[in-house]
Amino acid sequence: MMADSDEFLIPAPKKTVRFGGTVANVLQKYKQGDTADYELLKHQLTDPDIKDAQILSWLQEFRGSVMLLTKDFEQLITIVLKLRWLNRSKEIVEEYLAFLGNLVSAQTVYLRACLSMIASNFIPPRILIQDGNVNISDSEDEDSLPANFSACHRALQIIARYVPSTPRFLVPILAEKFPFVNKSPRTLECYVHNLLRIAVYFPTLRLEILELIVERLLKIDVSASRQEIEEAEETAQHDDSKTNSETEEGLFNMDEDEERCDSKNGAPWSLTMSHPVAERLDMLMSILFLYIKDVCYVNGELNIDKTKDLYRDLLMVFDKLILPTHACCHVQYFMFYICSFKLGFAESFLEHLWKKLQNPNNPAVIRQTAASYIGSFLARATFIPVVTVKACLDLLVNWLHTYIANQDAGNKAFCDVVLHGPFYSACQAVFYTFIFRHKQILEGNLRKGLTYLQNLNFERIVMCQLNPLKICLPLVVNLFAGFTRKYQLVFCYTIIERNNRQLIPVVRSSSGGDSVQMCVNPLDSFFPFDPCILKRSKKVIDPLYQVWDESCTEDLQNFQNPIGKERHTEEDDDFLKGETPQSDGVVGMTPSSYDAQFQSPTSSVGSPPVTYLHRPL
């Protein structure tokens, strides 16, 4: 329980320390030029074997002498702030908290130093254990961490009570003390947990704290690609299967009934990511999800006002950090999660993205990314009803038709991704949404659903001079072509074949030899809500997530691309994962390279195969 505020006004009792003089006398002598007792005091304070009784005595005297502790004694205060006061008796913790309150109220010059000391204790301390001549670094006892962290938060609140401007100085210090992203998952977990705890009792700092956390999460997210994480998981599963096989043979059958746990953090193997970067990101994302839920739900009921406030803060963080960051894989799911709490938040998010897309004053890259978010969100969020999907399709398609009409009257009505990037991104968002949601649109009343889709007039979009089928991702284009052909909405294959036969000048690769034939992504686009591959986060997102319906692919087997060539593959294509191969050389396209665009080195859960595209007529 926090000490009563009046306690800090009671003069501390004077006690004589063992070296023969009080702290006040030592400070007075130092100002007069006698530094012997001052140096002795500093030496004894740095003694690693200092006893609790002696610390308590000194802290009481320091409290009574705070008016004398001017900036001249900065070195002494630095030593006092380095005292190991946590994990000691309750009396010492309370006395130290009282000392901090008195110090900053009398000498605000030490405010930053005190805040820095507290922030340093938001991670598990490391201790050295000597084993013979070897020093072994180990973590502090986990059982004591909650009490230690609570004491640090009490210290912050006490300081803020005496110095109301404390929050203004705190965030830069928290950013400075943030552990490097390559630190252990447990270290990062503790620090982020404590930052979010600060955001609870200092609500004015919440936006800045969320920005700080998301910024560091992004650094972790972009440091490991989806492919690297999946490969690490596949390798781990292979090794685990091999180990299980050996266990079945009786080679390693000890403790077989016990749940396997990660030796570092005690997490079950089933929730531990094999890739170290993914493990850090997954743990921190889980903490952020828990924080969002704790803020928004009070006693199990959604608090609309609190959720609105948090939604606004997260949206500002999204605009500032997430939207300008290309191809981040997982951090953006915090918006997906909070929007799932109530349809109004999802609709507000879509409206926000829509304004970003249609505003010509925004940079083209932001408009294109906003379109990618719209398409991916509409396609993947199960909590968005069909009526909202149709409303968004109406807005997007009407905008596309208006854009086409405006270009027909000008001199830029030709295929150019630089000139018309937002248009092509919006087309891809429409195609992508249609691929995932057409079945729900047609459910219940097929005739009414077909009439709605026919009124969207896809034919005008795909056959306009801007030629979006040439620019959008080939996998999206071909699935869109298959489904629209099935329902007699538009026949795209003539345009696809024509685009394929257009000879683009062949450019030799920088290393010489023939041209490189590979999948290209003219839009440099991605789908931000691709399947989550972080194990802990996946448990939160999956109940809200629309996976690809394999039956849709089966329905298309009779409507395959008539120009496709026979090709057999045992792997599913990496459909809609937003990843396309990159090359250091200059890429050239030739007519025969079209089929190569459907090759994929990996397979993914929930991604439809495109085998139907390669079957002969």
N, C-alpha and C positions, 0 to 999 in steps of 0.2 A: 504494500500500500504506500502511495506517495506520502512523503513526509509533509507535515502541515507547514504552510508558508510562514507562520509566525515563528517557527523553530529557527529560521535563518536570521531572525532579528535578535535572538538571545545571545548575549556575549558568551564566547566560548571560554571555558575555564582555563586558567593558565597552569601549565604543568612544566616542570623542569625536565629537559631531555638529558640523556645520559652523558653528553659531552660537557655538561656543566653550565649551560646557559640557555635561555629561552630563545625561540626563533626571533622574537622582536629584538632582543639584545644583539643577536648575531647580525641582523639587518642593520641596526644602528651602528654597530662597530664597522660594518663593511662601508657604510657611507662616510665614516670618519677615516677610512684608509686601512683599518685592521681587517685583513682578509683571512686570517688563519682559521678562525671558527667557521667562517663561511665555506671555505674549501673542505673543512672536516664535515660540515653538514651535507654538502653535495656528495662527498665520498660515501657517507653512511646511507644516504638515500638510494644510492646505486648498488648497495649490497644485495646480491641475489638471495641471501639467506635472512633477509630482514624479517623480524617477527611481527605478528599481528598487533601485539601490545604497543610496540614502538611506533608502528605506522599510525595507530589510532592516536597516540600522544602527539605525534608531529602534526597530523591533520587538524587536530583541535587547536594547536598553536597557530598553524597557518591560517585557520579561519579567523582567529583573533587579530591577525596581523595583515589582513588583506589590503588595508589602506596604505601600508608601507611597501607593498609589492608592486612598485612601479615598473616601467619598462626597463629600468636598470637591472632588474632581477629576472630578465627573460630566460637566461640560462638555467636558473634555479627552477622556474616554473616549468620549463621543458622537462626537467628531470622528474618533477612531481607528477606531471601528466603522463609520464612513462611508467609510473608505479603500477605494479600488477595488483589492481584493486578488485578486479573481478575474481570470482572463485575463492573469495575469502569470507570471513565471518560477516553476518548480517550487520553488525555494528560498524564494521569498516566500510561496507558498501553505503550505508546510510550517511556516515560521516563524510565520505568522499563526495557524495551527491550534494550534501550541504556545503562543502567547500567549493564545489564548482559554482553553485548558485551565488555564494558570497563573492567569489573571485570576479565573475563577469559583471556583477552588479557594481562592484567598486572599481574594477579595472577592465573596461570594455576592450582595451587593447589586446587582451588575451582571448577574445571571443573566437577568432578563427582557429587558434591553437586548440581550444577546447573542443570545438566542433570537429576538427580534424582527428583528434584523439578518439572521439566517440565513433566516427565513421570507420576508423581503422579496426574497431572491435565488432564490426558487422559481419565479419567472416570468422570461421573457426581458426583459432590461433594455432600456430605450429610450435611444438615443443621438441627439444632435443633430448634423446635418450642415449646415454653412453653405454655401449656394449663393448667392454674392453677398451681398445683404442679407436673404436669406430663410433661416430656420431650418427644416430638414426633419427631422421625427422618423422614425427608422427603427429597426428591431430589430437587436439584436446578432447577430453572426455565428452562424448556426444550428449550425455545426460545433463550436463551443466549448461549446454548452449541456450536452451529457452530462458533460463533464469538470467544468464549473462546478457542476452539480447534485450530482455525486458528492462534490466537495469540501465542499459544504454538508452533505451527509448524514454525512460523516466528522466534521465539526465538531460536529454534534448528538451523535454517539456519544461523542466525546471529552469533551464537556461532561457528558453523562450518566454517564461513568465517574467524574468527580470530584464531581458533585452527583447522587446517586442519585434525588433527588426531582424531577429535571428533567421527566419525563413529566407530572407533576401540573400543572406550570405551562405546558406546551407547548400543549395543545389550545385554551385561550382565545386564545392568541396566533395560532395557526393560523386560528381563526375570524375574528379581527380582521383578519388580513392577506389573507383570501380575496378575490380580485378581484371587483368588481361583476359581476353576471350579464350586463351589457351590454358587457363587455370582449370583445376579439377571441377567436374560438374557440381560437387558438393559445395565448393567455395562460391561458385557463381550462384547456386541455388540460395544459399544463405543471404548473400548480399542483395539479390533481387527481392527476396522475401522481405527483408528489412526495409528496402526502399518503398515497397508497396505499403508496408505498415506505417511508414512516415506519412504517406499520402492520405492515410485515414485520419490522423489527428492534425495534420497540416493540409487541409483541403485546398488551400490556395496554391500549393506546390504540386498538386496532382498532375496537371498538364505537363509541367516541366519534367517531372519524374517519369511519366509515361513516355515522353519523348526520349529521355535518356535511355530507358530500358529498351525501347523499340529500336533505337539507333544501334545499340550493342547487339541486339538480336539479329538485325540485318547484317552486321559484319560477320556474324557466325553463319547466317543462312547462305550468304553469297560465297563463302569460303569453301563450300563443298557442294558439288552439283548433285542433282537427283541421281544421275547415272552412277556416280562414285558411291553414294549411299546404298543404292540397290545392289551394286556389285559386292560391297562389303557384307551386306546381309546374306546374299546368296552364298558367298564364301563361308560365312559363319554357319549357315544352315548345312552346307556340305560337310564341314568339319564336325558339326554336332551329330549329323547322321552317321558319320564314320565312327564317332565315339560311342554312339548308341549301339552300333553294330558290334563293336568290341565288347561292350558291356553285356550284350546278349550272349556273347561267346564265353562269358565268365571271367574276362580279363580284369574288368574294373566294376565290381559289383558292390562296393562298399557304400553305405548310406543311400541305397537306391530308393528308399521310401521317402527321403527328405527332399523338399522342394529345393531345386537348384537356385542359388542366389548369387548375385554379383558380390564379389568379395569387397569391393570398394564402398558401395553405398547400400548394400543389403536389398537392392531391388531384385525381384524375380527375373530370371533370365528371359522369360517371355516378354518382359517389358524393357529390357536393356538393349539399346542400339549398339551394334558392333562397331559402327563408324564413330570415332571419338567426338567429332564435330557434331554429328547428328545426335549423339547422346546428350551433349550440352544443350543443344537447341531444343530437344524434346523436353528435357526437364524444365527449362525456363518457360517454354510455351505452356506447359501444364500449370505452372505457378500463375501465369498470366490469366489463363482460363479460370482457375479457381478464384482469383481476385475478382474478375469480372462477375462471376456468379455470386460471390459473397456480397458485393456491393449492390447488385441489382435485386437479389432475393432477400427479403427480411422475413424471418420465421416461415420460410417456405413459400412466401407469396411475392410475386413480382411487384416491386415498388416502382411505379411508372416515373415519378419525379426523379428519383435517384438514377434510374436507367437512362432517362433523357439527358441528364447532366453528364453521365459517363459517356454516353453515345457521342455527345458533342465533342468531348475531349478526344475520344478515340478517332473521330472523323477528322479533327484538326491534325492529329498525328499522322493519320493516313495520307492526307493531302500533302503534308510537309515532307514526309519521309518515304512512305510506301509507294505512292503514285509515281514519283520520279525515278524509282529504282526498278531497273529492268530485270525481269526473270528471277525475282526472288521466289522461293518455292513455298514457304510455309508461314512466314510471319504474318502475312495478310489475313490469315484465318481468324485473327481476333475480331475483324469486322464481320466475317461470316457468322461467327459464334454469337455476338451480341445482337445481330439482326435476327437471329432465330428466336429470340425471346418474345417478339411480338411482330405481327405483319407490318404494322406501321413503321417500324424501324427499317425493315427490308425495303419498303416502298420509298422511304425517305432516302435511303442509300442509293437506290436506283435513280431517283430524281436528281440527286446530287451528281451522279456520274453522267446522267443525260445532259445536264447543264454544262458540264465540262466538255462533253463531246461536241455539242452544237455551237459553242461559243467560239467564233473565229479569232477572237483575241488571245485565246490560249495557244501555247506552242503546239505544233502538229504532233509531237511525240506524246504530249499529255493527252490530247484528244484521242489519239490512237490507243493509248493504254486504257483510257476510260472506256472505250468501246470493247476492249478485250475483257475488262472487268464486268461490263454489262452482260456480254454473251456468256461468260463463264458462270456468273452468278445465277442468271436465269436458268441455265442448263443444269446446274448441279444442286441448287438449294431445293430440297424437297418441301420446305415450309412455304415456298412461293406457290400460290394456287394458279390454276390455268388462267383464270380471269386476269390476273396481274401479268402473266406471261403474254397474253394476247394484247393487253393494253400497251405493253412495252414494244411488242412487235409492230403495232400500229404506229407508234411514234417513230420508230426506227425506219420502217418501210416508207412512211410518208416523207420523212426527211430525205431518204435516198431518192425518191421520185422527184422531189423538189430540186435536189442537187443535180440530177440528170437533166431536168428541164432547163435549169440555169446554164449548164455547160453546153447544151445543144445550141444555145444562142450565142456562145462565145467562140473563141479560136483555140480553146484548150481541151476540146472534146476528143482526147486520145488517151491511150493507156500509158499512164506515167505515175508510178508510185510516189514520186517526190511531190508532184503537184496535187495528187488526190489521195494522199495517205489516209486521212480520216474517213474518206468515203469507202475505201477498200476495207478498212478495219470495221466500219459499221456493217458492210456487206458480210464480212466473215462472222460478225456477231449474230447477224440474222440467220445465216446458214447454220451456224453452230447450235443456236437455240432451236431452230426447226428440227435438226437431226435428233436432238434429245427429247424434244417436247411434242413432236407432231402426233405421236401415238395418243397422248393425253388430250390433245386438241380434238382428235377424231373420235375419242371414246364417247359412248352414250348416244350421240346422234351423228352418224357418219355423214349424212347429206349436209347437215348444217355445218359440220366441221370442214368438209370439202369446199362448201360455198365460201366460208371465211378465208380459207387458204387461197382459193382462186381470186378472191377480191384483193389479195395482197399484190397480185400481178408480178409474180417473180419473173415472168418472161421478159418484161420490159427491163428489169434490172440486169439480168444475165446477158441480154442481147444488145445492151447499149454500147456505144462506142468506147466507153471507159473499160469495158471488158473485164469485170471483176474476177471471172473464172480463171483468168491468166495470172492474177496476182495472189489470190487467196491460197492458203495451204492446200496442196494437192489432195491430201486425205479428206479434208473437209469438203473440198469441191466434189470429189467422187462419191462420197456418201450422200451429199446433198443431191447430186445428179441421180443417184440410184433411187432415193425416196421420192423425188419429184417425178421421176419417170413412172414409178409404181402407181402413183395416184394421178397420173396424167396432168400434172400441173405445168410442167415445162420440160422440153427435151433439150438437155444440155450437152449431149455427147458430140453433136456436130460441132459445137463451139470448142469443146475440149480437143477434138481431133484437129480442128483448124489451128488452135493454139499450139498443139504439139508439132504440127508440120511446119510451122513458121521457122525458118532458118535464122537462128541468131548467130552472129559471127563467132566462130570458134576461137577461143583464146587459149594458147598453150599455157600450161602450168609453169610456175616460176622455176621448177626443177627440170623443165624440159619434158619431151615426150608428148603423148597424145593428150587431148583435152580431158579434164576430169568430169565424170558424169555422176551427179549426186543430187540429192534433194536440196532445193533452195527455198529460202524463206524471204521473199522480197520485202515483206512488211516487217521482218524481224519481230514477228509477233509471238505471243505466248498466251497460254490460258492459265490465269493465276490461281484458279481453284481446281487444278488437277488433283488426282487422288493423293491424299495425305499418306506419307510413308513413315511418319514418326509414330512409334508404337503407342506411347501414352496419349499423344494428341489425337491419334486416330480413334481411340476409344471415345473421345468427346465428340469428334466431328462425324463419325460414321452414321450415327442415328439420324443425322440431319442431311445426309449426303446422297445424291442420286448417282448410282453407279450405272455403267453402260448395260443396257438390256441386251443380252446375247440373242434373244429371239428376234430382235430387229434385224440383226445381221442375217439370220437364217431366212427371214422373209424376203431379203433382197437377192437371194441366190438365183432367182429366176429373172432378175432385172439387172444382170451384171453389165458391165461396160462392154458394149459390142466391139470396141476396138482393142480390148485387152488381149494379151497373149497368154498362152497357157504357162503357168508357173506354179510350182508346188513348193510349199514351205511348211515346216512343222511348227513354226513359231507364230504366235499372234503378233500383229503389227502394233507398234508403239503408238496407237492412235490417240490423237488429241492431247498428247503430253506436252506439246509446245516446244519440244526439243528437236532441232534439226541439225544435221551434221554441219560442221564448219570446216573450212579449209584455209590453209595459209596461202595457197596459190590462188590465182584468179580462176573462177569457175566458168566453164563454157557449157552451154546446153545444145544438144543435138536432138533430132527427132527420136532417135532410139533411146534417149535417156528417160523417156516418160515412165516406162515400166519400172525403172530403177528407183523411182520415188516411193515405191511401196515396199521396199526392203527395209528391214529394221533389225539391228543386232540384238535387241532385247525384247522381252515380252513384259506385259504389265497386267496387273489385276484390273478387271473392269474395262479393258480396252478391246474394242471389237476387232476381230480379224478382218482382213480385206481379201481373203482367198477368193471370194466371189468375183472380185475384179479381174482375176486372171484366168478364169475358167473359159474354155472355148465355147462358142455357140453350138 
